[in-house]
Amino acid sequence: MEHVKIIKVPFFSEDTNEMKIGKIFRTTGEYVNKNESFIELENDKACIESPSDFEGKILHYFVKEKDSVKVGDPICVISNFKSEAIIKQFDIINSEVKELNSYFDFFIEVTKLLNLPFDSKPNDILKVIEKLESNKN
């Protein structure tokens, strides 16, 4: 019996390979029933409510509203396993992912402020900051 499943963007038709996440009806930590719509997918032609093909607690979302997704991209992780220890571990991982995302957002903002390309390395940023500091003196 499967206890944890990664729910992926389903295939609807040939012309719906790329979509955006519309609404998310269930939040992390909430329970979703099998065949219950928990997310809305949009493209330029339609909004489609996507049902879960698995029943359980949503442990983590890989997407947020307005994200662009393709067929097969992961949406979330659902577990019907009753062990609180595993759920707590997933909560810790979810927290760490959020922290990494905030570091990434900070890095992007710094590269924008310094007019550096998106693919800059941390050392590139430090060199620019050192150069700015030396120009001050």
N, C-alpha and C positions, 0 to 999 in steps of 0.2 A: 504494500500500500504506500502510495506517495504522500509525504507529509508536508513538503515544501515545494512550491512551484513558482517559476518566473513566468509571469503573464506577459505575453508579447502582443504587439500590434497585429491584429488579424488581417487576413486577406479578405477583401470584400468584393472587388472586381478589378478588371484590368486597368481602369482609369482612376483607381484610388490607391496608387502606390505611395504617394507622399500626402501627408495630412498634417494638421495641427491639432494639438490637444485643446479641446474646447473647455468643457467643465469637468471637474473631478468631483464626483458625487460622494465618495467615501474618503476619509482622511486616514493617515497612518494610525494604526492602532484600532481602527474600526473593523467590524466583521462584515464580510460580504458573502452572500449565498450564491450557490452555483446558479448560473443563468440570470443573475441579477445585474442590471446595468450599473456600472460603477464609474464609467468615464465616457465622455463624449468626444468623438473624433470629427474634425471638420475638414472639408476641402472646398474648392470654389463652387462645387455643385450641390453639396449636401452636408448635413450634420447627422452623424450616426451615433446612437447610443450603443456602446460595446458592452456586452454581458461578460461576466467572468465565467470561465469554464472550470473553475475550481472554487471550493468553499473554504473559508477560513479567515484568519485575521490578516489584514494588510500590514506587513512588517516594514516595507520601505518602498517609496516611489523613486523611480529613476528619471521621471519627467515632472514637469509642472505645467500649469495652464499656459497656453500660447506657444509651447515648444513645438518645433517641427519634428515629425517622426516619419519613418518608413515602415513598410510591412516587415515584420520580424524583429523590430526594435523592442527592447525590454521596456515594459511599462512599470511593473511593480513585482514585489515578492509577496506571496500569500502562504501562510502556514496554517494547517489545521492540527498541528502537533500541540499537545497540551502542556508540554514542559515549559514552565516559567523560566527555567535557567536559560534555555535557548532563546526565548523571547527577550530576556534581559540582555543577552549577548548581542542580539540584533539591534536592540535599542542603543547599546553602546556604539556599535558600528555605525548606525544611522547618525548618531551625534558626531562621531569622528568625520563622517562624510560631510556633514554640514560645516564643520570647522575647516576642513580642507577647501570646501567651496568658498568660504569667506576669505581664506588666504588667497585663493585664486582670483576672486573679485578684487581684492586689495592690489594684487600684482598687476592686474589689467588696468586699474585706475592709475597706478604709478606709471606704467608705461605710457598711458595717454597723457598724463601731466608732463612727462619728460619728452614727449613727442618721439618715442621709441617704437619700433615695429612690435607687433603682437608676439612674435616669436623670439623676442629678446631674452637673454639669459640673465640670471640674477647678477652675475659679474658685470654685465653691460650696464645695468642700472647703477651698481656701485661706482663704476668708473665715471658715469655722468654726474653722480652726486659729488664725488671727490673733485671733479673738475669745477663744478659749481661752487663748492666750498673754497677751492684755491683761488677762484676769481673774486670771491668776496674779500679775501685778505689782500 
